[in-house]
Structures are given as C-alpha cells and as structure tokens.
Amino acid sequence: MSLSRRLGGQLSFDLTRYERDKKRRFELACFPTGASEWIPNAAARPRPAELLKAIRHRRKLRWGWSGSVYRQPDFGYDPAFETLDGDVYLDGLFQSELYFLREENYVRQVFDLEPFASARVRDLAASWAGQDLASVHIRRGDYAENPKVLAVMGLLDDSYYERSINVLRQISPSLRLKIFSDDRDAAIRTCELHPGAEPVVGDTAIDDMYLMSKCRHHIIANSTFSWWGAWLGLPHGLTIAPRLHFSREKLRSVFIHDHYPKGWLLI
C-alpha cells in the first residue's frame, strides 16, 4: 500500500498461493486497501520451479506480468525498495515497519480492526477500558507440528514468557494478563502459572487481533500475527519480543535487526 501510494499506481494482490496453502485463507478483503485481485493468465502459467527461478533471478513472470520483479533479498529492510518505480511485482515478507513508516497513519487507518470485530468482542473490549492489561501470545500450530517449520522458526519456551511477565510486573504490579494462543493446553498452563491470567478467544482471527490491540502492553511470540496486534495497539505501552524470532540455526543466516520497531524490548 505504501509503495502504491508513492507511485500513484493500482495495488493488486496475487492470491494464487492460497490455492495450495490449505491451512490459511485470505482475510484482508474486508479492509479498505483499495486493492484488486491480480489473476494470472492460466494458459501461460509456468511450473512452480520455473516461477521460483524467475523470481530468484528477477526475471519477468511469464504468465501475463509485463513489469519488473522485486524479490526481497533478506528478512530485513532493503533501502533499494525506495528506488522501485513503474509496474513491479513484489515477492517477500516485508515484516519491518521501515517499509511503510512514511504511511504509518494511513496504514493504521486502513487496518482499523474495530468495524470488523464481532459485537461480543467489541463489548468485551469496552469492559477492559481503563485496565492495565497485557496480551500474551503463545504460538504453536505448525511450528510444533511440522518438523520443517520447526527447524526454521523454533519454539519459544516457558522461560521467555516467565522473564517477560516478570519485567512487566515490575513496571505494573497490578497488571492483568490476557492469554492468546492456538494451543489450548499451552494457554491453560500459562494461566495456572500466573493467577489472575485469563485465556481469551475471539470468534475470528480479526477478533483475536482486535482484542490484542486493546491491551496496553504486549508479550508477542515469534509470529507476525502478534507483531501486528502489538503494532496496531494502544500507545504508551511496552511491547516485549523474542530475540529468537527464528531457530538458532536460522538466525546464523538471517538479519532481523529492524524486524522490531524501535522501543520494543527484546528478551
């Protein structure tokens, strides 16, 4: 969105990855991004190996795309992104606010979660007003179930959450914890270790992210989901994030210095 606004062009999403990714579905359609869906020419569509090769070598995609191809060279921010011009196909994660910081207010406006949260969850968030709350996100799912994903992402252990919670309690002894997780047992175990902590479950992913954003403080997982929950959250709180965003082995080859915004505390 930030790049399309700078270039004054049309933003489009290539959603073909969801044809093969059965665990996820596209959920941004409700937000006013101004984006259309880019539909490739199926008759000219290359095989996956050819597609990856084309992107890797920044070649034109061969099934209807006539512009250039930009592939993010690393996990971190690439200053060359600011020099892009014309029709360009973006391939990457872009999980650094440096890619869109110039449009921060616009991004926050577009991804205002409240209009799309359920009525039950909006009422719940209203009852939290004035309380000193911290969201705690425990991410498991395919991190734990898929050996290939685990080798890349790793799993945060209980010590990360213990240390993070202790830091927040030193700042605010009356802090109340709201636990978000895709692993019910992990959420219950965390609540048992911290009296007064409460598991929170919305009806949708947007519900969960909305409730995260309504907490003052955040303890995020190595997860883009809680990254955004914290980034879209209330001002003047503290966000704690894991230094081990990836497994130790993966971190030897990945630059994550600017993955987290300035002011977030790494543990």
Sequence and secondary structure as in RCSB ss.txt:
>XXXX:A:sequence
MSLSRRLGGQLSFDLTRYERDKKRRFELACFPTGASEWIPNAAARPRPAELLKAIRHRRKLRWGWSGSVYRQPDF
GYDPAFETLDGDVYLDGLFQSELYFLREENYVRQVFDLEPFASARVRDLAASWAGQDLASVHIRRGDYAENPKVL
AVMGLLDDSYYERSINVLRQISPSLRLKIFSDDRDAAIRTCELHPGAEPVVGDTAIDDMYLMSKCRHHIIANSTF
SWWGAWLGLPHGLTIAPRLHFSREKLRSVFIHDHYPKGWLLI
>XXXX:A:secstr
 HHHHHHT   EE  GGGGT  S     TTS    EE    GGG   HHHHHHHHHTT   SSS  SEEEE  SS
S  GGGGG  SSEEEES   SGGGTGGGHHHHHHHT  GGGS HHHHHHHHHTTT  EEEEEE  THHHH HHHH
HHH    HHHHHHHHHHHHHH TT EEEEEES HHHHHHHHHHSTT EE   SSHHHHHHHHHTSSEEE  SSHH
HHHHHHTS TT  EEE S SS HHHHTS   TTTS TT EE 
